[in-house]
Structures are given as C-alpha cells and as structure tokens.
C-alpha cells in the first residue's frame, strides 16, 4: 500500500514548485483521507488554485505523470472562484470529506446550509434511483452497482448529519451510529468493497427500494 504521508509530502512539494503562491488549497479525499485505504485505493487529491487556465491543466498533468503511483491518482482541480460559486449541495460532502493538507476550505461553510444538505440528499437519491433502473434494465453491471452503493454511502452521511449535526467520515464508525434502513444499505456497500460476493438482483432491489422510499419521503 502507498505510504500516503510520504506521498503527500512529495506531491505538495511538486505542486509548490509548479504553482508557487497561486495555490489556495491542497487536500486529500477518499479512502486515504478516511484512513480506510487498501492496496488498490485511489489517491484522491484536491488542488485549488487562484485561477485555473488550460495551461495549468497541462502543467498539472505533466507533474502527475512524474509522480509514483500515477495510475492511482485522481481527484479535483479547480480555480478558487469556480469552487466558491459551486452547487452548494455538492460542497457539503466536498467540505466534510476533504482532509486539509495546505490551506483551509472554511469559506465554503457559508454556503452549506440546511437547504444545501436537503438538496444533497434529494439529488443523491434521485441519481441512485435513475441509475438503478438503468442498470437493472439495460446493463446488469456489477461494477456499476458497487459504485451506486458507494454513492449511497455519501447520502447516508448527509442523512445522519441532517438529523444530528455530526459528520462521520469513516464508514465503519458511521455503520455503528445509524439505524435501519440506512444501516442495511451501508453494510452491503462495505461488504462489496471488501470483496464479498455480489448478488446482483437482491442487492439492486434493496438499493432501488431504499432510494425510492427516500425520494417519496423528502
């Protein structure tokens, strides 16, 4: 598995060499940010610059190409102004699931109100519902189903935050804090991530029914 502390130190140094004082924020998301990574986990990095131009994209890609574990690197690159004008429902998960490395994202908090959290739940549930229907009817794709359970975990985090005011990053800790029906959905997703056998029909049905009920009650 990647020594993420050392990797981030190298990454940050390369970003500073490339963009210098133009860097507003660097952060880490995903499994490594939650301390839940395994050998195949992506390195999900966030870089926010003062402004973002096409030449910056090319320079960023060139730097990434020279870093170790290039095949695992993904994430979010943006200009500051674009992020501060982003859809607020997306910023909820973005803010709380990002571990700061350089700088802070606290300016986003003024946009993450109760309406933004409600929208995050509604949009997430609707997207999962639509994708479930498409997958059951047309694709029957196991990887897509696993991705939908990953998306469902973010919706569960938002539901728990809405009711408690507490954001829990770790999925195992979250599992111990929630109750049905979200507990069942998160548990299936965690088992799939660990490599458990996928029962496409029953697990698709469970996720579809959960999203359907959630949409109706919002």
Secondary structure, 3 states (H helix, E strand, C coil): CCCHHHHHHHHHHHHHHHHHHHEEEEEEEHHHHCCCCCCCCCEEEEEEECCCCHHHHHHHHHHHHCCCCHHHEEEEEEEHHHHHCCCHHHHHHHHHCCEEEECCCHHHHHHCCHHHHHHHHHHHHHHHHHHHHHHHHHHCCHHHHHHHHHHHHHHHHHHHHHHHCCCCCCHHHHHHHCCCCHHHHHHHHHHHHCCCCCCHHHHHHHHHHHHHHHHHHC
